[in-house]
Amino acid sequence: MADKIKVYSAQWCPHCRRLKSFLDENKVDYDTVNVDEDKEASKLVESINNGMRIIPTMVMPDGKSYTNPSNDELKKILEL
């Protein structure tokens, strides 16, 4: 089974809800990691974003990451 996209987010984050809604609407398979509940995930997000915990952070199966991409950016990234 291929790796899935990972979305690092938090329940209180409106940008995270937007990103996940976009993925759901476009039937994109992904896993969600809550940075408030997973300390290691929070550290990973900080390492990706120069020490800042910026969410949503999306990590592709190939390791490439995107921080708070817009819906238009998501269309390009996911070739939709």
Secondary structure, 3 states (H helix, E strand, C coil): CCCCEEEEECCCCHHHHHHHHHHHHCCCCEEEEECCCCHHHHHHHHHHCCCCCCCCEEECCCCCEEECCCHHHHHHHCCC
